[in-house]
Amino acid sequence: RVLVGDEGEDSENAFVGGANRWAFASFVNWELWWPGFPVLVYFKETQTKPEGQIHFFPVLFNGRELYEAMLERCGPSETSMPASGRE
């Protein structure tokens, strides 16, 4: 959601050309960087364009909870397991 103008008119996200909403089923890959101390999330989805669109966002909350939510909603990613779970 992007607010435009003094009146705060609601507008589509001008940076990505639309709303920032993707079906979890469209995620083809996701990672938490760095697993031992996650600070950044990467994901690639195919809803925006068929060949895939990558996205990044900072981890501003509990990394373990985020990992568990991503795992539940998107399925496993090859290297996304937190370091404490790699035993």
ABEGO torsion letter per residue (X at the ends): XBBBEAAGBBBBBAAAGEBBBBBAAABABBBBOBAABBABBBBBBAAABAAEBBBBBBBABBAAAAAAAAAAAAEBBAAABBAAABX
